[in-house]
Amino acid sequence: MNRMHRTTVALPEDLLAAIDQLIRTGSAANRNQFLTLAVETELRRRERTAIDAEFALMAADPDYQAEAPESCAISTPLIAKLGKTSCWGTIEAWRGLRRPPRPG
């Protein structure tokens, strides 16, 4: 686990109340755990968005498309082995093999 650093965060009252309600009902252990998970989730979402944007650029790039059959020949066995049907699914599965999800 990474070393923890203490910081101060200002949140609107309604968000803090919603987090505290989740803690009371046992859906979150504490504010730290909830906020850490929320930040990690948002960072992963942004990373996926950036990767999707790169895929969109590749889809519109005629030079890349000319090379794509060669790339597909290499990646198709991996896609099939991981039981995925898309490049993004393969990336997610590969990341899962490389770095297990953090326990919640």
Stockholm file with secondary structure:
# STOCKHOLM 1.0

chainA/1-104         MNRMHRTTVALPEDLLAAIDQLIRTGSAANRNQFLTLAVETELRRRERTAIDAEFALMAADPDYQAEAPESCAISTPLIAKLGKTSCWGTIEAWRGLRRPPRPG
#=GR chainA/1-104 SS CCCCCCCCCCCCHHHHHHHHHHHHTTSSSCHHHHHHHHHHHHHHHHHHHHHHHHHHHHHTCHHHHHHHHHHHHHHHHHHHHTTCSSHHHHHHHHHHHHSCCCCC
#=GC SS_cons         CCCCCCCCCCCCHHHHHHHHHHHHTTSSSCHHHHHHHHHHHHHHHHHHHHHHHHHHHHHTCHHHHHHHHHHHHHHHHHHHHTTCSSHHHHHHHHHHHHSCCCCC
//
